[in-house]
Amino acid sequence: MKCCGIYIASVAMAAQVQQPSFEEWLSEYGMNVADDSIRAKYEHNVRIIDGLNAKDPSATYAVNRFSGMTHEEFAAVYLTLKTSPAAATDLPLLSTSSSASVDDQVDWDVTPVKDQGQCGSCWTFGVMGAIEGMNKVQMGNSVILSEQQLVDCDNDGINDGCNGGLTDYALKFLTGKDLYTLDSYPYVSGQSGHANSCQSGTPSGVTISGYFTVDGAGSGSKGDAALAAALMNGPVTVTVAADDQFANYHSGIMTGVPSSCTLNHAILATGYGPNFWKIKNSWGSSWGDQGYAKFERTTAGCGPFGLFFQDAGFQPTLGEGPSPSPVPLPSPLPPSPTPSPVPVPPAPTPSPSPSGHHYGGPPCQNDEIELGLSGYPLSVCTKKCGTTSDCPRDLPDGAAAVPVCQGDIFYCVLQCSSDGDCGEGGSCKYQECWYPSSGSAAISV
């Protein structure tokens, strides 16, 4: 299964929350583009904020540096988290005892809030924040890591710098690697809006040996209990569907939040209370409550802001990193062997030829790759796409599935409702067709 930056104008609490005028807002943020289009967008956002303050007395909402954008413009830059229905299928679940007591509240002191700027890299901040936080919890010291390392170096065809990524794929990429310090590999994509070539930095001494998924996918009640138990150990990378209510948050506890099953933003869960979750965002310390937010612990649907749609989060396991290979001791040279007759190799077994259609199992057509399904001996032949019109229409024998461009990973897939839709040898999993794997998939989801 992709993020974000903010400064909040001061608000006066009287009979109602008073938002600044358009001219005051421009002055607050040092903007020199006072055109009618931005004014109209700002005034529209003020009406939304006034409605939120009237509807939700448990929190306050205020204009911020995004208030001159429509929600669609804002989402195109900042809410670019990728999602995958199979993202966590091969991960170990975080083990928690059913009899273990859970505190009434938890509030971890983690590393400072950062700002992702003009780059859709929330997935990197949610991941690095969790590693920084776990290190501070377990080791007692603050080590600030480089999100730029992930933006530049984790380009596996799914994670894609400022164009979004998957948090579990990022953790998988970092496992066993040196994690560089922010000072040695500074974050620059917030200004440029794009990734750069992969560089090296100074190893921080912090590494991860793996990570766990927090159980509870698709279940508000199951996810609520699992996330609270996980937060007893330390902070957790989580994902939400940030909407106008979330984006315009200023203080208090958001209530009446949506619980639909969708996601667009990665954040860090740092604590909870009896009636709320506390999160650290990546939109700067001037957003929300000094960069943090609280929202209600509803168990309806997929949880607050879709929190439990695909999983209840990921938690890294600190490790010792890669060990240097031992230097072998020199050994005496063996005596020269007596030459043996050169054997005649058997005739090579011909490789199987690709089928006469796209999709299906390997071997694949020349314009396809083999895409694996994590946790299963399954794969599918597929190709990159931008829209569904890019996807071939020739299907495996007996297949009735529908070719579509999977918008989270931008590969062509066959949408199905049963195994019979996939044709001979096909299996319908996560509403997509999969086939027996060759064991040599180029990438997996």
C-alpha positions in Angstrom: 0.0 0.0 0.0 1.7 7.0 0.2 2.6 12.8 2.5 3.1 16.4 4.1 4.0 20.4 6.0 1.9 23.2 8.2 1.8 26.5 10.2 -1.4 27.4 12.1 -2.6 30.9 12.5 -3.6 31.9 16.0 -7.3 31.7 16.9 -9.4 33.6 19.3 -11.8 31.6 21.4 -14.9 33.5 22.3 -18.4 32.6 21.2 -16.8 31.0 18.2 -13.4 30.5 16.6 -12.6 33.5 14.5 -10.4 32.8 11.4 -8.1 35.5 10.1 -9.1 37.5 7.0 -7.5 36.6 3.7 -5.1 39.6 3.9 -4.1 38.6 7.4 -3.5 35.0 6.3 -1.3 36.2 3.4 0.7 38.3 5.8 1.0 35.4 8.3 2.6 33.2 5.7 4.6 35.8 3.8 2.7 35.1 0.5 2.8 37.5 -2.4 0.2 35.9 -4.7 -3.1 37.5 -3.7 -5.1 36.5 -6.8 -8.8 35.9 -6.8 -8.4 32.2 -7.3 -6.5 31.7 -4.1 -8.9 34.1 -2.3 -11.8 31.9 -3.3 -10.1 28.8 -2.2 -9.2 30.3 1.1 -12.7 31.6 1.8 -14.1 28.1 0.9 -11.7 26.5 3.4 -12.7 29.0 6.1 -16.4 27.9 5.6 -15.3 24.3 6.0 -13.4 25.1 9.1 -16.3 27.1 10.6 -18.5 24.1 10.0 -16.0 21.7 11.7 -15.8 24.0 14.8 -19.6 24.1 15.0 -19.9 20.3 14.6 -17.1 19.1 16.9 -16.9 20.9 20.2 -14.2 18.5 21.4 -11.5 20.0 19.1 -10.6 23.2 17.4 -9.9 23.7 13.7 -8.0 26.5 12.1 -6.5 27.8 8.8 -2.9 26.8 8.0 -0.5 27.2 5.2 -2.5 24.8 3.0 -5.7 26.9 3.2 -5.1 28.5 -0.2 -5.4 25.0 -1.9 -8.4 22.9 -2.7 -8.4 19.5 -0.9 -7.8 17.8 -4.3 -4.7 20.0 -4.9 -3.5 19.3 -1.4 -4.0 15.5 -1.7 -2.1 15.4 -5.0 1.1 16.6 -3.3 0.8 15.4 0.3 -1.6 12.4 0.5 0.2 10.0 -1.8 0.6 6.9 0.4 0.4 3.7 -1.6 -1.6 0.7 -0.4 -1.7 -2.9 -1.2 -4.3 -5.5 -0.1 -1.5 -8.1 0.2 1.1 -5.8 1.9 1.4 -7.6 5.2 0.6 -11.2 4.3 4.1 -12.6 4.9 4.9 -10.7 8.1 5.0 -12.1 11.6 2.3 -10.8 13.9 3.4 -8.9 17.0 2.9 -11.4 19.8 0.9 -10.0 22.7 -0.5 -12.1 25.6 -4.3 -12.1 25.9 -3.9 -11.9 29.7 -1.3 -9.1 29.6 -2.6 -5.9 31.2 -2.8 -2.7 29.1 -2.4 0.6 30.8 -5.2 3.2 30.7 -2.9 5.6 28.8 0.5 5.7 27.1 2.4 8.7 25.9 5.9 8.0 24.5 8.5 10.8 24.4 9.8 10.4 20.8 12.1 12.4 18.6 11.2 15.9 17.3 8.5 16.5 14.7 9.8 16.9 11.2 8.3 18.5 8.0 8.2 16.6 4.7 7.5 19.8 2.7 6.5 19.7 -0.9 7.2 15.9 -1.3 4.8 13.0 -1.0 7.2 11.2 1.4 5.0 10.6 4.4 5.8 6.9 4.2 9.4 7.6 4.9 8.6 9.8 8.0 6.2 7.3 9.4 8.9 4.6 9.2 12.0 6.5 10.3 9.9 8.1 13.1 9.1 4.6 14.4 12.7 3.5 14.3 13.9 6.7 16.0 11.2 6.3 18.6 11.9 2.6 19.4 15.6 3.5 19.7 14.8 6.3 22.2 12.4 4.0 24.2 14.9 1.1 24.4 18.3 2.9 24.4 17.3 6.2 26.1 19.0 8.4 23.5 17.8 10.4 20.5 19.3 9.5 17.1 17.9 11.5 14.2 17.8 9.5 11.0 17.7 10.4 7.3 14.4 10.2 5.5 16.3 11.2 2.3 18.0 7.8 2.4 14.6 6.1 1.8 13.5 8.8 -0.7 16.6 8.4 -2.8 17.6 4.7 -2.3 14.4 2.7 -1.9 13.2 2.7 -5.5 12.0 -0.9 -6.1 9.3 0.0 -8.6 6.7 0.4 -5.9 8.3 2.8 -3.4 8.9 5.9 -5.4 10.3 8.9 -3.5 8.0 11.9 -3.6 5.4 9.9 -5.5 4.6 7.7 -2.5 5.4 4.3 -1.1 4.5 1.5 1.2 5.6 1.6 4.8 6.1 -2.2 5.1 8.2 -2.2 2.0 10.3 0.6 3.4 10.9 -1.4 6.6 11.8 -4.5 4.5 14.3 -2.4 2.5 16.0 -1.0 5.7 16.3 -4.4 7.5 19.9 -5.2 8.1 21.2 -2.0 6.4 23.2 0.9 7.9 20.8 3.8 8.7 22.3 7.1 8.0 22.1 10.2 10.2 20.1 13.2 9.1 23.2 15.5 9.5 25.2 13.4 7.1 22.4 12.8 4.6 20.1 15.9 4.9 16.5 16.0 3.7 16.3 18.2 0.6 13.2 16.8 -1.3 10.9 19.0 0.8 12.1 21.9 -1.3 12.8 20.2 -4.6 9.8 17.9 -4.7 11.7 15.0 -6.2 14.2 12.3 -5.3 17.9 12.4 -6.1 20.5 9.7 -6.8 21.2 7.3 -3.9 24.1 8.5 -1.7 26.0 7.3 1.4 26.0 8.9 4.8 27.4 8.4 8.3 26.0 5.2 9.9 24.0 6.1 12.9 24.7 2.9 14.8 20.9 2.2 14.8 19.7 -0.7 12.7 16.6 -3.0 12.5 16.6 -6.7 12.3 13.0 -6.9 11.1 9.5 -5.7 12.0 6.1 -6.9 13.0 2.6 -6.3 11.8 0.1 -5.3 14.4 -3.0 -7.5 14.0 -6.4 -6.2 13.3 -6.8 -5.6 9.6 -10.3 -4.6 8.6 -11.7 -4.8 12.2 -12.2 -1.7 14.4 -12.6 -3.7 17.6 -9.7 -6.1 17.0 -7.4 -3.4 15.7 -8.2 -1.1 18.7 -7.1 -3.8 21.2 -4.0 -4.8 19.2 -2.7 -1.3 18.6 -3.1 -0.4 22.3 -1.1 -3.6 23.2 1.6 -2.7 20.7 1.9 0.8 22.0 2.8 -0.6 25.4 6.1 -1.5 23.7 6.8 1.7 21.8 5.5 3.8 18.9 3.9 2.3 15.8 3.9 3.3 12.2 0.2 3.6 11.2 -1.8 4.8 8.1 -5.0 6.9 7.9 -7.3 8.5 5.4 -6.6 12.2 6.0 -9.6 14.4 5.1 -10.5 18.1 5.6 -11.2 17.4 9.3 -7.7 15.9 9.8 -5.9 18.5 7.7 -7.5 21.5 9.5 -7.0 20.1 13.1 -5.6 22.5 15.6 -6.1 21.1 19.1 -8.3 18.9 21.3 -9.7 15.4 20.4 -11.3 15.0 17.0 -14.7 13.3 17.3 -17.3 12.2 14.7 -14.4 11.1 12.4 -15.0 8.9 9.3 -14.4 5.2 9.6 -14.4 4.2 5.9 -12.0 1.7 4.6 -9.5 3.8 2.7 -6.0 5.2 3.3 -3.8 8.0 2.0 -1.3 9.1 4.7 1.4 7.5 6.9 1.9 8.8 10.5 3.3 7.6 13.8 1.1 6.5 16.7 2.8 7.6 19.9 0.2 7.0 22.6 -3.4 6.7 23.6 -5.9 7.5 26.4 -9.2 5.9 27.3 -11.0 7.7 24.5 -8.3 8.8 22.0 -5.2 7.9 19.9 -2.3 10.3 19.8 -0.2 10.6 16.7 2.9 12.5 15.5 2.5 14.0 12.0 5.1 15.0 9.4 3.7 18.5 8.6 5.9 20.5 10.9 5.6 21.6 14.6 3.3 24.5 13.7 0.5 22.1 12.5 -2.0 20.8 15.0 -0.9 20.6 18.7 2.9 21.3 18.1 2.9 18.7 15.3 0.7 16.1 17.1 -3.0 15.3 17.0 -5.5 13.3 19.0 -8.6 11.6 17.6 -11.3 9.4 19.0 -11.0 5.6 19.6 -14.0 4.5 17.6 -14.3 0.8 16.7 -16.8 1.4 13.9 -16.1 0.3 10.4 -12.3 0.2 9.7 -11.6 2.4 12.7 -11.0 6.2 13.0 -9.8 7.7 9.7 -9.6 4.0 8.3 -6.8 3.3 10.9 -7.4 -0.5 10.8 -8.3 -0.9 7.1 -5.2 -3.0 6.1 -3.4 -3.6 9.4 -3.2 -1.9 12.7 0.4 -0.8 12.1 4.0 -1.9 11.8 6.6 -1.9 14.6 10.3 -2.2 13.9 12.6 -4.6 15.8 16.0 -3.0 16.6 19.0 -5.1 15.6 22.7 -5.0 15.3 23.0 -4.5 11.6 25.1 -6.4 9.2 28.2 -8.0 10.6 31.5 -7.8 8.7 32.5 -11.0 7.0 35.3 -12.8 8.8 38.7 -12.7 7.1 39.8 -16.3 6.3 43.2 -17.5 7.5 45.6 -18.6 4.8 45.8 -22.3 4.3 48.5 -24.4 2.6 48.1 -25.0 -1.0 46.7 -28.5 -1.8 48.7 -30.8 -4.1 47.8 -30.4 -7.8 45.0 -32.9 -8.6 45.4 -35.5 -11.4 43.5 -34.2 -14.4 40.2 -36.0 -15.0 38.6 -36.6 -18.3 36.3 -33.7 -19.3 32.7 -34.9 -19.1 30.4 -34.4 -22.0 27.5 -32.2 -20.8 24.0 -33.5 -21.4 21.9 -31.8 -24.0 20.2 -28.8 -22.4 16.5 -29.0 -21.5 14.7 -26.5 -23.6 13.1 -23.6 -21.5 9.3 -23.4 -21.6 8.0 -20.9 -24.2 5.7 -18.0 -23.2 2.0 -18.6 -23.7 0.2 -16.8 -26.5 -1.4 -14.3 -24.2 -0.7 -11.8 -21.5 -1.3 -12.4 -17.7 -1.4 -16.0 -16.5 1.6 -17.7 -15.0 5.3 -17.7 -16.1 7.0 -17.9 -18.5 6.0 -14.3 -19.4 5.8 -12.4 -22.6 8.8 -10.1 -23.5 6.9 -7.0 -22.4 6.0 -8.5 -19.0 7.6 -9.3 -15.6 6.7 -11.9 -13.1 5.1 -10.2 -10.1 4.9 -12.4 -6.9 2.4 -12.4 -4.1 4.1 -12.3 -0.7 3.3 -15.3 1.5 2.1 -17.5 -1.3 3.8 -19.6 -4.1 1.9 -17.5 -6.6 2.7 -14.9 -9.2 1.3 -13.3 -12.3 2.8 -12.1 -15.6 2.2 -8.3 -15.8 3.4 -5.0 -17.1 3.7 -1.4 -15.9 0.7 0.9 -16.6 -0.4 4.4 -16.1 -4.1 3.8 -16.7 -6.3 0.8 -17.5 -6.1 1.6 -21.2 -2.5 0.6 -21.0 -3.4 -3.0 -20.0 -3.6 -5.8 -22.6 -7.0 -7.4 -23.2 -5.8 -10.9 -24.3 -6.5 -13.2 -21.3 -5.5 -16.7 -20.3 -7.6 -19.6 -21.6 -11.0 -19.7 -19.8 -10.5 -16.4 -18.0 -13.3 -14.0 -17.5 -11.6 -11.5 -15.2 -11.3 -7.8 -16.0 -7.9 -6.2 -16.8 -7.3 -3.0 -14.8 -4.3 -0.9 -13.8 -3.8 -1.4 -10.1 -3.4 2.3 -9.1 -1.4 1.6 -5.9 1.5 -0.2 -7.6 0.8 0.7 -11.3 0.9 -2.8 -12.7 -1.8 -4.5 -14.8 -3.9 -7.1 -12.9 -6.9 -9.2 -13.5 -9.8 -8.4 -11.2 -11.8 -11.4 -10.1 -14.6 -12.5 -7.8 -13.8 -16.3 -7.8 -11.1 -18.8 -9.0 -13.2 -19.6 -12.0 -12.7 -16.0 -13.3 -8.9 -16.6 -13.6 -8.9 -19.5 -16.1 -6.9 -22.7 -15.9 -4.6 -22.9 -12.8 -5.6 -19.5 -11.5 -6.5 -18.5 -7.9 -8.5 -15.4 -7.0 -6.9 -13.8 -4.0 -7.6 -10.2 -2.8 -9.9 -9.9 -5.8 -6.9 -10.4 -8.2 -5.9 -13.4 -10.3 -2.7 -15.3 -9.4 -1.0 -18.3 -10.8 1.7 -20.9 -9.8 5.0 -19.1 -9.4 8.3 -20.0 -10.9 10.1 -18.9 -7.7 11.9 -16.1 -9.6 9.5 -13.2 -9.4 11.1 -9.8 -10.2 9.3 -8.1 -7.3 6.5 -9.1 -4.9 3.6 -7.3 -3.3 
